[in-house]
Amino acid sequence: MAKLDFTKILNESFIVSKDILKKSWNKLEPYAEHEFRQFTENAEFLASLKLAGQIGEEELAARVEIQRLSLKNVLLTIEGIGLVAAQNVVNAVFSIVQKAIESALNIALPFGAV
């Protein structure tokens, strides 16, 4: 019976994890940057309206709350995409371990949809 090469499994797992997460972040970064910039610009605009006397304290608070909720939705979207990326990492690492065990121990691990 062959032994598992844990160093190889770890290295392959780190490489595939880094690749999946980096690709996910590269897709998200421009979106997140745009949305954070937009939030900042909107907050600045609302503050200028208040300073100019065009809106009152209540309206300022209501509009800032709308902006806060909007940003929260953006972050929830990013979180959801991150969860998909995490599941992709789990699947990839499981596949690496599964292949190593099949090769070394000649036994198949059940690999169902997670």
N, C-alpha and C positions, 0 to 999 in steps of 0.2 A: 504494500500500500504506500503510495507516494504521500509526501507531506505537503501541506499548503505553504505557499510562499507568501507569508503575511506582508513582507516588505513590498513585493510586487503588487499585491492586492491594494495596500494602502496608497502606493504611488499612483496606480491607475484610478483609484477612487478620488484622490485629491485632484488629479488632472481633469477628470470628467466633471467633477463638482465645480471646479473653478471655471471651466469653459461654459457650463450651463448658466451659472450665476452671472458671469461676466456678460454673456450675450443678453441675458434678461435685463441687467442694469444698463447696458448700452442702448437698449430699446427704450427703457424708462427714463433715462437721464434727461434727454431733451424735453420730454413731456413734463417731468417734474420741474425742471428749471423754468420752463415757460409759465407753468401754473403758479409757481412761487413769485415770479416776477409780476405776473398779472395781479396776484393778490396784493402785493406791495403797492403797485401802481393804483389799484382801486382804493386801498386804504388811504393813500396820500391824497387822491382825488376827493374822497369823502371828507377828510380833514380840512382840505382847502375850501370845500363848500361850507363847512361849519364856521371856519374862520371868516369867510366872506359874508356870513349871516344868511346864506341862501337856504340852509336847513337848520332845524333846531336840534336840541339834544336828543329828543325822542326819536326823530327820524334818523339821526346819525347812528344811534344805538341799533335801530331796526336794520339799517343798511349794513352796518358792520356785522351784525348777526347773520345776515344773508351771505355775506362774504365768507364768514367763518364756516358756515355749513357747506358752502361750495368747496372750500379748501378741504374740509373733512371728507367730502365725497371723492375728491381727487386722491387723497391719501388712502381711502378705502379701496379705490381702484388699484392703486400701486400695491397695496397689501395683497389683494386678490391675485395679481400677476405674480407677486412674490411667492404665494402659496403654490401656484402652478409650477413655478421654477423649483421650489423645494420638493414637490412630488416628482418632478423630472429627475432630480438628483437622487432621490430614494430609489426610483426605478433603475437608474443607471448603475448605482452602486450595488443594488441587489443582483443585477445582471452580471456584474463583474464577479461577485462572490459566488453566484450560482455556477458560472462557467468554471471557476477555479475548483470548486468542490466536485463538480462533475468530472473534471480532468484528473484531479488528484485522488479522489475517493471512489470514483465510478458510481456515484449515486446522484439522482436528480432531485433537486429541491422543488417543491410545488411553487409555481410562479403564477399566481392568479392576479387578476386586476385588483388594484388596491384602491 
